[in-house]
Amino acid sequence: MSGLTDIQEAIERLSPEERAQLWDWFQASEADGFEEDEELLAALDQAERSIREGKGVPMEDVLRRLSQQWGIK
């Protein structure tokens, strides 16, 4: 195979069972390279709780800060 288009075309020719097997393999191979970071997960949980409690930062403030710090408009 010489590129993404070839791979896509080959996938389109797979049977539904083969596609399911490919999907299972792909998910497993992606999971192997992903390690959960407990500290990051805890921070995300805390952020979610804060948002639910109304302690989030308004989007306008986030955009303003990004614009000021990074020149993002």
N, C-alpha and C positions, 0 to 999 in steps of 0.2 A: 504494500500500500504506500502511496506516495504522498498522502496528505489527508487532511480532515474530511474533505469531500468524499474520498474513497472510503474512509471509515464510516461516514454517515450512510453512504449507499449500501455498504455491507450490512450495517445494522438494519436498514429498511428491508433487507432480504431475509432476515431472521424470522423464524416462526415465533409465535407468542411465547412458547415455552423457552426457546433460546433467549429471547429478550429478557424474560424473567430471570434466567440464569445469569445473563450478562449484568443485569441490574444488581442482583445479589452480590456478584463478584465485585462490581464497581463500589458498592457501598462498603463492603468489607475492606477493600484495598484503601479506600479513603479513610476509614476509621482507624486503620493501622498507623497512619501518619498524624493522627489527632490525639493529643494528650490533653486531658482536662486540667486546667489550672484552678486549683481549689480557691486560691485567693481571688482570681478573676471572677469565678462563679459566685463567691460570697459578695463581692462588690456589686455584681449585677443584681443579685437578690436584694441587696440593700437599696440600690437605685430604684428597683421596681416598687419596693415598699414605700419609699419616699414619694414617688410619683402618685401612688394610690392615696397617700395621706395629704396630697395637695402641696407637697414641698418641692415639686419640680421647678425647673427653670423655664420660663416662657421661651418659645422658639425665637421670638424677636431678639431676646437677650443673647441667646446662643449665636445667632447669626451676626449680631453686632460684635460679639467678642471674637468670633472667627475672622470677621472682616478686619478688626483692629490688629489681631495678632498675626494673621497669616495673609492678609491682603485678599481674602476671599470675599467676593461680592455676590 
